[in-house]
Amino acid sequence: MKKGVIWVLALLFVLSLGPALAGEKELKAVCFLSKKDPMAAMTVEWVKRINEYCRGELRIQYGEGPQGVSAFDEVEALRKGAFQVAFSSTGRYESIFPEGAAFSLSRLAPWEERRPGGFYDFMVERHREIKVMYLGRWLHGSIYLWLKKPVTGRRELKGRRLGTGPGYDRFLKALGAVPVKVSPTGSSGAQEGGSLEGLVSPVLGVRRSGWIETCRYAIDHPLYNQSCTILMNLDTWNGFPLALQERIQNLTAWFEPYMVGYFDSAEKMEWGELEKAGIDRIHFSPSDARAYVDTAYRVEWKALEDRLPDLAPRLKELTEY
């Protein structure tokens, strides 16, 4: 009899440590990147912290990669309930949310964006209009131009064929360069074949992907900010009790400075590795550097003003441009 009681108690204890407690809500999360990608490291951390902080109320199951959903269809699938959490990027749902371009143009730190009545609150309400809940940011860092051959100023970029992903065409064209759409997997091969003369890329990943085998120069004037967002299906969010919503928001507000510190440290270490590999960092004259950076922001704000003339002034105010 004693053995039976002990066995039942042991079983109950084991079940209590299982993946889901009784009454615990289970959500599915996806990201357009592999969760093993260094750029996605903090998505894994956010899920881990949420599962710990909301244990007994909520558990997120984070699958590997995009789960068969195109990066540009991710938010639409989220809205339809195919999954409940998406680690996305505003450039990938620009067609339904053009104001998302302001994320990369913001001059504020994430915690500054959370001032009452500020950028964060504004974007929460704007995201609600497309039936998703915006929770916060999951990636931090700027982008750089990486080149095969050095330049001494921005005008020498004219005519150069530079690989780029979504969002940087206007800037490259304003410099007189020729933007060439590339994928993360295909760009290095094309470059080795001589068709490209450089690329647009953040610091993390450029060495791992093999770009530095031919791109030995980096223009060390950082541009923009990352525009990666943590999103939740709005019906799912609205179904949570207020206390659980507050726990998720409080955890994410704590998480963002932690995330920024992580990527700042990772970038510092990566620059050290790049310098060991012989990468040269190019610095323009102060006036040329200012013109180079100003061009990057000017063309993007102009595009946003053309598309959303009534909203752009408010976005500039909120991002302290």
N, C-alpha and C positions, 0 to 999 in steps of 0.2 A: 504493500500500500504506500509506504514511504517513497519507494522508488518511483511509483507512478506519479505521485504528487511532485517530486523533484523533476521528473521528465517534463511534466506539463508546465511547471514554472520556467524551466530552461527553454522550452519551446516558445513560450510567451515572450521571454527576454530576447531571444534571437529575432522573433518577428518584429519586436519593437525597434530593432536596429536595421530593419530591412529598408529597401529603397523608398517605400511609401508608407506613411502611417495612416491609420484610419481617419478619413476625413481630409487628408492632405491632397490638395489640388495638384495635378500633374500637368505640366505644360511641355511642349516641344519647341526647341530653339534651333535655328539654322543660321549659317553665315555663308556669304559668297566665297570666303576663303576657307581653306582647310584649317581646322582648329590647331593643327600642328605648325602652321605658318607662324614665324616670329611676330609678324604684324598682328596676328590674332591672339597673342598671348593673354591679353587682358580680357578678352571675351570669356576665356576659360576661368579666369580669376573671378569675374563678376558672377558667373553662374555658381561657382563654388561658394562665394560669400552669401549670395542670396539663399542658396540651399541651407547654409548653416544658420543664417540670421532668421529665416522664415520656417525653420524646421517645425513640422507638425501642422503647418498651414499651407505650404507651397513647396513643390519640388519641380525643378526644370531639368528635363532630359535633353542634353545637348548632343546632337548627332554630328557625324563627320562630314564636313563640306556642305555644299548647297543642296544635298538630298534630291538631285535631279531637277532642281529649279534654276532656270537661268537667272543670273545676277540682276538683270533688268526686269524680271518678272517677280522678284522676291517679295516686294511690298504688295503687289497685287494678290499674290498667293497668301500673304499674311492677312490681308483684308478679308479674304474669302474663308479664312479659318483653316487653311491647310496645315498651319502651325501657328503657335501663339506668340512667339518671340522671334525677332529678326535682328541680326547685327548687320546693318545695311550702311549705305553711303548715299547722301542726298543726290549725287550725280546719277545714281542708278534709278531714281524715281522722279527725276526732274520734269518729266512730261506731265505729271499730275501735281507736282509741288515745286514750281520754279523758284519760289522764294528760298528754297533750300540752298541756293548758291551763296547766300549770306553766311552760312556756316564756315566756309573756307575763307571768307573775307573778314571775319570778326577779328578784331585786335585784342579781344579780351580773353583772359583765362576762363576755363569752365566755371570756376567758383564765382568769378566776377559776373558771368552771364546769369547767375542765379540770384542776383539782387532782386528784391521784390519789385514786380512790375517791369523787369528787364527782359533781356533777350530770351532767356529760358522760358519764362512764363508766356511770352508772346508766341514762341514756337510750339509750346504745348497746345495752345488754343488753335493755332494754324493747323497742326497735325490732326487735331480732333475733326477738322472739317473734311479730311480725307479718310476718316474712320480708323485712325491709328493713334496710339498713345506714345508720345515722345518721352523717354525716361532720362536720357543723358548721352554723353559721348563715350566711345570705347577706344579711340585711337588718337594719338597726339604726334605732331611733328610737321615739318615743312617739306617742301619739294625743292629739288635742285636740278640744274642742267649739268649733264655729264657729257664730255666731248672727247672725240678721238684726237683732235688737234687743238692746241691752246689758242686763246684769243686774249687781247688786251683791253677790249671794250665791247659794249653791246652791239655796235654797228658791224662788227666783224662776224656776227651771227647771220647776217643777211645771206640768203640763198642756201643755207645749210639744211640738209634733210635730217630732221630730228624725230625720233620715235616718241609717241605720246599715247596715253590713254584718254578717256573722256575728260573734258573740262579745260584743256590747256591749248586748244587750237587757236583761240583768239589772241592769246598772249604771244604765241610763236609767230603768228602772222603779223602782229604789230611790230615784232622785231625784224620782220623781213625773212624769217626762216620758213621752211616748208614742213608743216606737220605731217607725219605719216602715222596712221593708226597701227598700233602693234598690240599683240597679246603678250602676257607675261611669259608664255612658253615659247612663242615663235620669234620674239624680237631679237634675241641674242644671235640666233642663226642667221637672220637677215643681215644683221650688222656685220658679222664675220664675213659675209659675202660681199661687203663693200657698199651695200645700198643705203645704209644709214651712216650719219656722221655724229650721232649722239642720241641722247634720250632725256626725257623728263622722268625723274624718279625720286622718291624719298631715300634717305640714307640706308635705312634697314632694307636688306634684300638685294641691293645692287651688287654686292660682292658675291653673295650666295648664288645669284642667278647667272653669274659668269660675265656680266657686263664689263667689269673692270679689266678683263683680258684685252679689250680693245679701247675702252674709254678710260684714259689715264688722267683726265683733267676734270675737276669739278668747279663750277662757278660758285664760290662760297658766299653767296648772298641769298639767304633762304627766302622762299616765297610761300604765301598762303598758309592755311592751317588745314588739318585733316577735317573731313566733313562726315565722319562715320557716326552713325546714330544707333542707339538701342531703342527698338520699337516693340510695342506690344499690340496685339489685336484689341481694338477698343471695346468690343463686347466682352471679351475676357476681362479686361481691366475694370469695366463698369460692374462686373459681377462680383468683384472682390469687396469685402467689408472695408470701410474707411480706415480702420486700424491697420489692415494689411497693406493697403495702398500707401499709407504713411511710412510703414516699415520699408517698403521697396524704395520709395523716394528718398528717405533718409539714408539708406544704405548706398544708393547711387550717388547722392551728394557727397558722402564720405569717400566713395570709390574714386571719383574723378581726380582729386589731387594726388591720390595714390597712383593712379594710372599715369598721370603726367610725369610724376617723379620717376616711375619705372622707365618710360620711354626716353626721358631726358638722360638718364643714366645709361640706357642701352645705346643711345645715339653717341654719347661720349665715348663709350668703349668701342663702338663700331668705327668711329673716326680714327681712333688709335690703330685699329687693324688695317684700315685703308691706307693710312700713312706708312705703316710698316710694309704694305704691298707696293708702295711707290706712287700712290695717287697724289697728284699736285693740286693744291687748292688755289684757285685764281681769285684775286681781289682786284676789282676795278678801282678807278680813282673815286674819291668820295662823291663827286658830282655825277659821275657816270653810274655808280652803284645806286644812288638815289633815283636817277632817271629810270634805271632798269627795274627797280622794285616798284616805283610809281606806275610804270607802264603796266605791270602785271595787275595791279589793283584797278587802275583807271579803266582798262578795257572790259574788265568783268563787271564793274559797277555800271558802265555805260550799257552793257548788254542787259543788265537787270533793270535799269531805268527804262530802256526801250520796251521791255516785256511787261514790267509792272510799274508804270509811271506813278500811280497813286500810292504804291506801297514802298518803293525804293527809298524815299526820304526818311520814312520811319525806320526802315532797316538800317540805314546809315547812322541814324541817331542811336539806335540800340546797340550797334557794334562799335560805337565811338570811332568811326572812320574819320 
